[in-house]
Amino acid sequence: MKAYLDNGATTRVDPRVVKVMKPFFTKHYGNPSSLHSWGRTAREAVEKARKTIADKIGAKPQEIIFTSGGTESDNLAIKGVALKKGKGHIITSKIEHHAVLNTCKSLEKKGFKVTYLPVDTEGFVKTNHLKRALRDNTILVSIMHANNEIGTIQPIKEFYKICRKNKVLFHTDAVQSFTKTSLKAASADLISLSSHKIHGPKGVGALYVKDNVRLEPVLHGGGHESGLRAGTENAPGVIGFAKAVELCREPHIKEMTKLRDYLIKEVKKIDGSRINGPLKKRLCNNLNASFEGVEGESLLLQLDAEGIAVSTGSACSSKELEPSHVLTAIGLRPEQSHGTIRATISRFTTKEEIDYFLKNLREIIKKLRSMNPL
């Protein structure tokens, strides 16, 4: 038996998504910017997909800008605002994805000032910390909707309300939360989305840009995507992304939540275990747990040998030896961080797979602890 429990890194593409994409590789393969019939067919499909994604969050189709994924969307949102303003102060949090953190660090080198807000032990940014951090020259606040490692869902509606009152733009990275929560365009000025976390293809994402927000393009070229993202649209990817969005349903969230709660309940029974992140305001598919006397990479590799995929943090930093910046921010000691794994489920995950994971997890932890001289 096998169990893929690394859906926070990427998901399998739904066969129904593959089916709608295929004709746009071999039959309707025109450039969406071309005026002939091949191009018009591709353009119509791209615009239909744009509307599908816009409708999902209650936006206007023209407010959806297609990108290559969440990382590019984060870059376009943050750099787009910064370059348009020319100077100023940015606020973010210490537990953001590296696509946000490293973008902010790059802007610091260009003279922008950045405040990195702390979080509490469950990963929440406090509204009073945000209020105190605002300055007269603050141009943007960027706080993720749901954390990719520990699943914490932030109160972005509250943050946006504070930002609007102070006439500051608000961006949220919703790559992990899109279709898993009741995310709406009314919660932010800019929202980053991605396809491959929701059973769509890799290499395609979107940025919601409220119609009164002005950005400076990061890529320059032929003026595609309302002049904000140059480059021929990835028509098959965009169409697959929209189909993946169509296939996401409320019952999927309920089923994933049920499996997540079962998984957390059983993991808590393991001696020396610690659940990281909140138990309630948490992504429906996320478990992040630390185990005393166990090294996370050893646990991951032994689970892999049994046909089980998990991660020791986010896939983007899994090769780093430094403790996870998210786990450090919530107060974990280095040895606790190094004894941590993340298991993330999808709508295709079964209880049998969860039970197979739990059985092996218990056995491997017992084995690793027996080998640990400490």
N, C-alpha and C positions, 0 to 999 in steps of 0.2 A: 504493500500500500504506500501511497505518497500523499503528502499534504503540503500545498503551497500556501504559506501564511506570511507572505511578504507583499501583500497588496498595497501597502503604503508606499512601496518603492515603484511598483508597476503592476498592472493587472493583465490577465489574458484578454485578448480581443474577442468580443462576442462574435460568433459565426455570422449572425445577422448583420453585423457591422461590416465584416469582410465582404459579404454578398453585395451590399449596396455600393461598396467602393470599387469592386472589380471592373464594372463597365467604364469607369473613368480612367482606367489604366490602358484599356485596349480598344474601346469603341468611341467614347466621348472624351477623347484625350486632348481636345483643343485648349489653347491658352485662354483663360477667362477674359483677358483683355483684347483678344482678337475680335474683329467685326464679322467674320464669316460664320456660317452656321455651326461649325464645330465649337468655335469660341463662344457663341451665344448660348449654346446648350450648356457648356461648362459654367458660364456666368449665371444663368438661371438657377442652376443647382447650388452654386455657392451662395447666392442671395437667399434662396430658400433655407439653406442651412443657417445662415446668419439670423434669419427671423426665428428659427426654432430655438436657437441658443438665447436670443434676446427675450423671447417669450418666457423661457424658463425662469428668468430672474426679473421679469417685469420691466424690461428695458425696451428702447426703440432699436430697430435693426441697425440704423446708422451709428448707434453708440457701441457696436461690437466691432473691434479691430482684430483680425486674425493674425496670429504670430506663430512662432515655431514651438511654443510651449510656455510653461510657467516662468522659467528663468528669463526669457526674453520679455514676457509681459511685465515682470517686476522691474526689469531694467528700463523698459520704455516708460513705465509709470513714474518711477523715481527720477531717472535722469531727464525724462521729458519735462517734468515740472521744474527741476533744478536749472536746466539749461535755458528754459523759457524765462525764468525769473532772473537768472544771472548770478544771484547771490542770496544768502539767507541761511536760516536755521531749519534743520530737519529733526523730527523725533521718531524713534523707532523703539523696539524692545530688544532685550538681550537674548530672546529665544527665537528670533526670526530665522527663516531659512537662509542659507548662505547667499542665495540669489539676492536677498535684500541686504544682509549685513555687509557683504563684500562690495555691493553697489554703493552703499553709504560710505564705506571706507575709501572707495575710489574718489568720491566727491569731496571727502575731507582733504584729500591731497590737492584738490582744486580750490580750496579756500572755504568751502561750506562748513558750517558748524553742525555737529550731530550729537544729540542726546540719546543715550541708550537706557531705556527705562528698566528698572528691576522688576522681578515678578515674585509672587509669594511661593510657598512650598508646593502649591498645586499648579503653578505656572500662570496664574492670573495677573494681568496688569491692573493696578489699582487706578480708578478714575481720578482720585485726588493727586496721584503722582503725575498723571497726564496734565491735569490742570496747572500744577505748579511748574511743570517743565515748559509750558507755552511762553513764548516771548513775543515782543512786538514785531520781530523780523522772522517769526516762524512761517515757513512757506508750505510745509507738508508734514503730515503724521502718517506713518506706515506701520500698522500693527496687523499681524496675520489673524485670520478668522479662527482657524483651528491649527494647533501645533502638529507638525508631522511626526514628532517623536512620542510625545506623551498624550496627545489627543485633546488637550485643553481647548474648549470653545470659548473665545473671548466675547465680551458684551459689546460688539462693534456698534450696535445702534446707539449705545450711550456715548461711545467715543466720537461717533459722527455728530451727535447732537452738540457735544462740547466744541468740536472743530467748527461746525457751522456758526455757532454763537460767536466764535472768535475769528470768523472769516478765514479759516485755514483749510486747505484741501486735505482730504482723508483718503488714503489708499489701503486696501486690505488684500493680502495674498490668501485667496480662497481655494487654492489648488486642492487641498485635502477635503474641504467641506462641501464643495460644489456637488449638488444632487444628494448629499447625505444630510443636509440641513435645509431649513426654510430660508436659504439665502436670497435676498432681494436687492435689486439695484438701489432701492431707497436707503440702503445701509451705508453707502459710500459714494465718493466721487469717482473712484477708480477701483476696479476689481480684477485681479489676475485669476485666470481659469486655465485648466489643462485637460487634455483628452485622455491621456494614458492611465490616469488614476480611476477612470470610470468605464473601463472595458472598451475604450476607443483606441485608435492608433497612436503610436509615439510620433513626436515631431510636429505636433500641432496643438495650439492653444489659442487663447483669446484674451484681450484686455477690454473690459467695459470702461468707456470714457464718457462720463456725463456730458451731455451736449453743450454745456456752457464752459467746459474745461478746455484750456488750450495747452498743448504740449509741443515741445520741440522734437522733431523726429530724431531717432538715434541712427537709423539706416537711411541713406539717401540714394535715390535712383529714379525710377519711373513714376513716382507719385501714387503708387498703389495704396489701397486701404485708406482712402480719404487723405492721402498725403502723409500719413503717420507711419507707414511701414512699407518701404519699398521692397519690391521683389514679387515675382509671379506667385500668385496664390497657389497653395498646395490643395488643389481641388479635391483629389481623392481623400486626403486627410481631413479636410474641412467637412466633407460629406459624411465621412465615417464618424467624426466628432459629433455632428448633429444627430446621427442615428443612435449613437451611444447615449446621448442626452434623452432622446425619445424613449429609450428602453428603460430608463431609471424610473422606478415607481415607489410610492410610499410603502407598500408591503415589503419591499426589499429592505428598507431602513428598519422596519419592525423586526424582521427576521434576523438581520445582522445584530441588532441590539440584543435580542434574546440570546444569540450565540455568544456575544461578547460578555454579557452578564454571567452566563454559565462558565465561561472560560475564566473570568476574574474570580468567581466564587471558588472554583477548584484550585486555582493557583494560590489563592490565599491560604489554603489548607496545608501547603508545603511549608515545613519549618524553615525559618530564616528567610522567608520571602517578603517582598515589599512591593506594593503596587504604586507606581509613579504616576502622578496626575490625579485629577478628580475622579470620583466614582459616578457623579451625575452629569455635570456639564462637560461631557466627553464625547468624542467621535464614536459613532455607533459600531465601528469596526476595529477599535484600537485597544491593545493590551501592551503595557510597558511595565516590566517587572525586574527587580533586582533580587539576586540570591546570594546570601552570605556564603563565603567559602568556596565560591565558584567563579571561574574566569569566563567571561561572556563569549570570547572567541572559541574557546575549547567547547563550550556548550553548543554554540552554533554549528561547529564542524562535526560534532558527534550527532547532532540532530540531522544534519545534512546527510551523513552516512546512512541514516535510517529513512532517507527520502523525505525529509521535512525541511522546508525553507522558512527561516525567520531572519531577522537582522539584529545587529548590535547597536543600531542607531539609524540615522538616515543613510540611504545608499550613497548619497553624494560625498559622505565623509567616512564611510565604513573602513577605508584603508588607513585612516589616521590612527596613531597610537595615543593621541591626547584624549582625555575624557570628553564626552559630549558636552558642548557648551550649554545645551538645554538642561542636562542633568546637573551640571555645576551651578547653573543659575537658580535651580530650585533647592539647592543646598546639599546635594549628595557629595559625599567624600569620594576621592578618586577610586578607592577600592570598591565602593558601591557602584560607581559608574561602570567600571570594568567588569562587573558581575551582572550586567543588565542585558536583556534581550527585548526586542519588540516583535510582537506577533500581530498581524493585521489581516482581517478576513475580508471576503467579498461576498456578493450575492450567490456565488457558485459554491462557497464553502459549505460542507456538510457537518453534521454533528459527529458522524463517524470519523471524519478527519480530525476534528477537535479532540475526540477521545483518543485517537491514535497518537496525536501530539502529546497530550497529557500523560499517557502511559509511558512514553519514551522520555518525556521531560523528567518525571519522577525518578525513573531508573538511572538516567544519566547524571542527574544532580547527586544522587546517592553515591554513584561510582566516583564522580569527580571529587566529592568531599572525602571519600575514603582514601584518595590518593594525595590529598592536600596535607602536608606536614603541619600546617598551622591550624 
